């Protein structure tokens, strides 16, 4: 772990904690490394979602009622 690492107390459900410990042991990592990687991946996914949302801001919006009308007119519902 880097000397720049910060310590934080996190409370896990016992079953999740058990799974984390097993994963850490089988991958030769610490629980902290496993958790850090999971959080990192989650943050990357959030960034990708935000980027995709930003790319679509110029698209026309469709109300729920308009969507239902469109689906009905195309025989989908």
DSSP file (Angstrom, degrees, kcal/mol; ACC not computed):
  #  RESIDUE AA STRUCTURE BP1 BP2  ACC     N-H-->O    O-->H-N    N-H-->O    O-->H-N    TCO  KAPPA ALPHA  PHI   PSI    X-CA   Y-CA   Z-CA
    1    1 A X              0   0    0      0, 0.0     2,-0.0     0, 0.0    32,-0.0   0.000 360.0 360.0 360.0 141.3    0.0    0.0    0.0
    2    2 A X    >   -     0   0    0      1,-0.1     3,-1.8     2,-0.1     0, 0.0  -0.309 360.0-124.1 -69.6 149.8    1.2    3.5   -0.9
    3    3 A X  T 3  S+     0   0    0      1,-0.3    -1,-0.1    -2,-0.0     0, 0.0   0.661 113.3  62.7 -67.5 -13.3    2.4    5.9    1.8
    4    4 A X  T 3  S+     0   0    0      2,-0.1    -1,-0.3     0, 0.0    -2,-0.1   0.438  79.5 120.1 -88.2  -0.1   -0.2    8.2    0.4
    5    5 A X    <   -     0   0    0     -3,-1.8     2,-0.4     1,-0.1     0, 0.0  -0.281  55.5-140.8 -65.4 150.2   -3.0    5.8    1.3
    6    6 A X        -     0   0    0      2,-0.0     2,-0.4     0, 0.0    -1,-0.1  -0.881  10.9-128.7-112.9 145.9   -5.8    7.0    3.6
    7    7 A X        +     0   0    0     -2,-0.4     2,-0.3     2,-0.0     0, 0.0  -0.746  30.5 170.1 -95.8 139.9   -7.4    4.9    6.3
    8    8 A X        -     0   0    0     -2,-0.4     2,-0.6     2,-0.0    -2,-0.0  -0.994  31.0-127.1-146.8 145.3  -11.1    4.5    6.5
    9    9 A X        -     0   0    0     -2,-0.3     2,-0.4     2,-0.0    -2,-0.0  -0.842  29.7-179.2 -95.6 126.0  -13.4    2.3    8.6
   10   10 A X        -     0   0    0     -2,-0.6     2,-0.6     2,-0.0    -2,-0.0  -0.987  17.7-145.5-126.5 134.1  -16.0    0.5    6.5
   11   11 A X        -     0   0    0     -2,-0.4     2,-0.3     6,-0.0    -2,-0.0  -0.887  19.7-167.5-103.0 123.0  -18.6   -1.9    7.9
   12   12 A X        -     0   0    0     -2,-0.6     2,-0.1     1,-0.0    -2,-0.0  -0.776  31.4-102.3-107.6 150.9  -19.5   -4.9    5.7
   13   13 A X     >  -     0   0    0     -2,-0.3     4,-2.7     1,-0.1     3,-0.3  -0.483  43.0-115.7 -58.7 139.5  -22.3   -7.3    5.9
   14   14 A X  H  > S+     0   0    0      1,-0.2     4,-2.3     2,-0.2     5,-0.1   0.858 114.5  50.4 -54.0 -39.0  -20.7  -10.5    7.3
   15   15 A X  H  > S+     0   0    0      2,-0.2     4,-2.2     1,-0.2    -1,-0.2   0.893 111.7  47.6 -67.8 -38.2  -21.3  -12.5    4.2
   16   16 A X  H  > S+     0   0    0     -3,-0.3     4,-2.7     2,-0.2    -2,-0.2   0.910 111.2  51.2 -67.6 -41.5  -19.8   -9.9    2.0
   17   17 A X  H  X S+     0   0    0     -4,-2.7     4,-2.5     2,-0.2    -2,-0.2   0.914 109.7  50.3 -60.7 -42.4  -16.8   -9.6    4.3
   18   18 A X  H  X S+     0   0    0     -4,-2.3     4,-2.2    -5,-0.2    -1,-0.2   0.925 111.2  48.3 -61.4 -44.9  -16.3  -13.3    4.2
   19   19 A X  H  X S+     0   0    0     -4,-2.2     4,-2.8     1,-0.2    -2,-0.2   0.894 110.6  51.9 -63.3 -40.3  -16.5  -13.3    0.3
   20   20 A X  H  X S+     0   0    0     -4,-2.7     4,-3.0     1,-0.2    -2,-0.2   0.926 109.2  49.4 -61.2 -45.0  -13.9  -10.4    0.3
   21   21 A X  H  X S+     0   0    0     -4,-2.5     4,-2.2     2,-0.2    -2,-0.2   0.899 112.7  47.3 -62.6 -40.6  -11.5  -12.3    2.5
   22   22 A X  H  X S+     0   0    0     -4,-2.2     4,-2.7     2,-0.2     5,-0.2   0.934 113.4  47.6 -66.1 -45.8  -11.8  -15.4    0.3
   23   23 A X  H  X S+     0   0    0     -4,-2.8     4,-1.7     1,-0.2    -2,-0.2   0.927 111.9  50.7 -61.2 -44.1  -11.3  -13.4   -2.9
   24   24 A X  H  <>S+     0   0    0     -4,-3.0     5,-2.8     1,-0.2     4,-0.4   0.922 112.7  46.2 -59.1 -44.7   -8.3  -11.6   -1.4
   25   25 A X  H ><5S+     0   0    0     -4,-2.2     3,-0.7     1,-0.2    -1,-0.2   0.905 113.5  47.6 -66.5 -41.5   -6.7  -14.9   -0.4
   26   26 A X  H 3<5S+     0   0    0     -4,-2.7    -1,-0.2     1,-0.2    -2,-0.2   0.731 117.2  42.6 -75.5 -20.0   -7.3  -16.6   -3.7
   27   27 A X  T 3<5S-     0   0    0     -4,-1.7    -1,-0.2    -5,-0.2    -2,-0.2   0.333 110.1-119.7-104.4   6.0   -6.0  -13.6   -5.7
   28   28 A X  T < 5S+     0   0    0     -3,-0.7     2,-0.3    -4,-0.4    -3,-0.2   0.897  74.0 120.1  56.7  44.2   -3.0  -13.0   -3.4
   29   29 A X      < -     0   0    0     -5,-2.8    -1,-0.2    -6,-0.2     2,-0.2  -0.838  66.3-106.4-126.9 165.9   -4.2   -9.5   -2.6
   30   30 A X     >  -     0   0    0     -2,-0.3     4,-2.1     1,-0.1     5,-0.2  -0.534  32.8-112.1 -84.8 162.2   -5.2   -7.7    0.6
   31   31 A X  H  > S+     0   0    0      1,-0.2     4,-2.7     2,-0.2     5,-0.2   0.897 120.6  56.6 -58.7 -39.5   -8.9   -7.0    1.3
   32   32 A X  H  > S+     0   0    0      1,-0.2     4,-2.9     2,-0.2    -1,-0.2   0.895 105.7  49.5 -60.0 -40.9   -8.0   -3.3    0.8
   33   33 A X  H  > S+     0   0    0      2,-0.2     4,-2.3     1,-0.2    -1,-0.2   0.911 111.7  48.4 -65.4 -41.5   -6.6   -4.0   -2.6
   34   34 A X  H  X S+     0   0    0     -4,-2.1     4,-2.1     2,-0.2    -2,-0.2   0.930 115.0  44.9 -63.7 -45.1   -9.8   -5.9   -3.6
   35   35 A X  H  X S+     0   0    0     -4,-2.7     4,-2.6     2,-0.2     5,-0.2   0.918 111.8  52.4 -66.3 -43.6  -12.0   -3.1   -2.3
   36   36 A X  H  X S+     0   0    0     -4,-2.9     4,-2.7    -5,-0.2    -1,-0.2   0.913 110.5  48.1 -58.7 -43.1   -9.9   -0.3   -3.9
   37   37 A X  H  X S+     0   0    0     -4,-2.3     4,-2.6     2,-0.2    -1,-0.2   0.909 111.3  50.1 -65.3 -41.5  -10.1   -2.1   -7.3
   38   38 A X  H  X S+     0   0    0     -4,-2.1     4,-2.1     2,-0.2    -2,-0.2   0.916 113.3  45.6 -63.0 -42.9  -13.9   -2.5   -6.9
   39   39 A X  H  X S+     0   0    0     -4,-2.6     4,-2.5     2,-0.2    -2,-0.2   0.916 111.7  52.4 -66.0 -42.7  -14.4    1.2   -6.0
   40   40 A X  H  X S+     0   0    0     -4,-2.7     4,-2.2    -5,-0.2    -2,-0.2   0.927 110.4  47.7 -58.6 -46.2  -12.1    2.2   -8.9
   41   41 A X  H  X S+     0   0    0     -4,-2.6     4,-2.3     1,-0.2    -1,-0.2   0.884 110.9  51.9 -63.5 -38.8  -14.1    0.2  -11.4
   42   42 A X  H  X S+     0   0    0     -4,-2.1     4,-2.3     2,-0.2    -1,-0.2   0.903 109.9  48.7 -63.6 -41.6  -17.3    1.6  -10.0
   43   43 A X  H  X S+     0   0    0     -4,-2.5     4,-2.3     2,-0.2    -2,-0.2   0.883 110.1  51.3 -66.7 -38.4  -16.0    5.2  -10.4
   44   44 A X  H  X S+     0   0    0     -4,-2.2     4,-2.4     2,-0.2    -2,-0.2   0.919 110.0  50.2 -62.8 -43.3  -14.9    4.4  -14.0
   45   45 A X  H  X S+     0   0    0     -4,-2.3     4,-2.5     1,-0.2    -2,-0.2   0.907 109.1  51.5 -62.0 -41.8  -18.3    3.1  -14.8
   46   46 A X  H  X S+     0   0    0     -4,-2.3     4,-2.6     1,-0.2    -1,-0.2   0.916 109.8  49.8 -59.9 -43.2  -19.9    6.2  -13.3
   47   47 A X  H  X S+     0   0    0     -4,-2.3     4,-2.3     1,-0.2    -2,-0.2   0.899 110.3  49.8 -63.8 -40.6  -17.6    8.4  -15.5
   48   48 A X  H  X S+     0   0    0     -4,-2.4     4,-2.5     2,-0.2    -1,-0.2   0.909 111.0  49.9 -63.6 -41.8  -18.6    6.4  -18.6
   49   49 A X  H  X S+     0   0    0     -4,-2.5     4,-2.4     2,-0.2    -2,-0.2   0.920 111.3  48.4 -62.3 -44.0  -22.3    6.8  -17.8
   50   50 A X  H  X S+     0   0    0     -4,-2.6     4,-2.5     2,-0.2    -2,-0.2   0.890 111.4  50.3 -64.2 -39.1  -21.8   10.5  -17.3
   51   51 A X  H  X S+     0   0    0     -4,-2.3     4,-2.2     2,-0.2    -2,-0.2   0.917 110.9  48.6 -64.4 -43.2  -20.0   10.8  -20.6
   52   52 A X  H  X S+     0   0    0     -4,-2.5     4,-1.1     2,-0.2    -2,-0.2   0.904 111.7  49.8 -63.6 -41.0  -22.7    8.8  -22.4
   53   53 A X  H >< S+     0   0    0     -4,-2.4     3,-0.6     1,-0.2     4,-0.4   0.925 110.1  50.7 -62.0 -44.9  -25.3   11.1  -20.9
   54   54 A X  H >< S+     0   0    0     -4,-2.5     3,-1.1     1,-0.2     4,-0.3   0.880 107.0  54.4 -61.2 -39.5  -23.4   14.2  -21.9
   55   55 A X  H 3< S+     0   0    0     -4,-2.2     3,-0.3     1,-0.2    -1,-0.2   0.768 110.9  46.5 -65.5 -25.2  -23.2   12.8  -25.5
   56   56 A X  T X< S+     0   0    0     -4,-1.1     3,-1.6    -3,-0.6    -1,-0.2   0.363  79.0 100.7-101.2   5.2  -26.9   12.4  -25.7
   57   57 A X  T <  S+     0   0    0     -3,-1.1    -1,-0.2    -4,-0.4    -2,-0.1   0.772  80.3  55.8 -63.8 -24.3  -28.0   15.8  -24.2
   58   58 A X  T 3  S+     0   0    0     -3,-0.3    -1,-0.3    -4,-0.3    -2,-0.1   0.559  85.1 106.1 -85.0  -6.6  -28.7   17.1  -27.7
   59   59 A X  S <  S-     0   0    0     -3,-1.6     2,-0.1     1,-0.1    -3,-0.0  -0.413  81.8-101.0 -71.9 148.3  -31.2   14.3  -28.5
   60   60 A X        -     0   0    0     -2,-0.1     2,-0.2     1,-0.1    -1,-0.1  -0.370  36.5-127.3 -65.6 145.3  -34.9   15.1  -28.6
   61   61 A X        -     0   0    0     -3,-0.1     2,-0.4    -2,-0.1    -1,-0.1  -0.632  15.8-154.7 -94.1 157.0  -36.8   14.0  -25.5
   62   62 A X        -     0   0    0     -2,-0.2     2,-0.0     4,-0.0     0, 0.0  -0.997  14.1-131.9-132.9 125.3  -39.9   11.9  -25.6
   63   63 A X     >  -     0   0    0     -2,-0.4     4,-2.4     1,-0.1     5,-0.2  -0.281  27.5-110.4 -71.5 164.2  -42.5   12.0  -22.9
   64   64 A X  H  > S+     0   0    0      1,-0.2     4,-2.5     2,-0.2     5,-0.2   0.910 120.8  51.5 -60.8 -42.3  -43.8    8.8  -21.5
   65   65 A X  H  > S+     0   0    0      1,-0.2     4,-2.5     2,-0.2    -1,-0.2   0.907 109.7  49.4 -62.5 -42.2  -47.2    9.4  -23.1
   66   66 A X  H  > S+     0   0    0      2,-0.2     4,-2.5     1,-0.2    -1,-0.2   0.886 109.8  52.1 -64.3 -38.6  -45.5   10.0  -26.5
   67   67 A X  H  X S+     0   0    0     -4,-2.4     4,-2.8     2,-0.2    -2,-0.2   0.936 110.2  47.6 -62.0 -46.7  -43.5    6.8  -26.0
   68   68 A X  H  X S+     0   0    0     -4,-2.5     4,-2.5     1,-0.2    -2,-0.2   0.912 111.9  50.1 -61.8 -42.4  -46.7    4.8  -25.4
   69   69 A X  H  X S+     0   0    0     -4,-2.5     4,-2.6     2,-0.2    -1,-0.2   0.911 111.8  48.7 -61.6 -41.8  -48.4    6.3  -28.4
   70   70 A X  H  X S+     0   0    0     -4,-2.5     4,-1.4     2,-0.2    -2,-0.2   0.921 111.8  48.1 -64.4 -44.9  -45.4    5.5  -30.5
   71   71 A X  H  <>S+     0   0    0     -4,-2.8     5,-2.9     1,-0.2     6,-0.8   0.907 113.5  48.1 -62.0 -41.1  -45.2    1.9  -29.3
   72   72 A X  H ><5S+     0   0    0     -4,-2.5     3,-1.7     1,-0.2    -2,-0.2   0.910 108.6  53.2 -66.9 -41.8  -49.0    1.5  -29.9
   73   73 A X  H 3<5S+     0   0    0     -4,-2.6    -1,-0.2     1,-0.3    -2,-0.2   0.772 110.6  48.3 -66.2 -24.1  -48.8    3.0  -33.4
   74   74 A X  T 3<5S-     0   0    0     -4,-1.4    -1,-0.3    -5,-0.2    -2,-0.2   0.273 117.1-113.3 -97.9  10.4  -46.1    0.4  -34.3
   75   75 A X  T < 5S+     0   0    0     -3,-1.7    -3,-0.2    -5,-0.1    -2,-0.1   0.714  81.3 124.6  69.9  21.1  -48.1   -2.5  -32.9
   76   76 A X      <       0   0    0     -5,-2.9    -4,-0.2    -6,-0.2    -5,-0.1   0.765 360.0 360.0 -84.5 -26.3  -45.6   -3.1  -30.0
   77   77 A X              0   0    0     -6,-0.8    -5,-0.2    -9,-0.1    -1,-0.1   0.323 360.0 360.0-133.7 360.0  -48.3   -2.8  -27.3
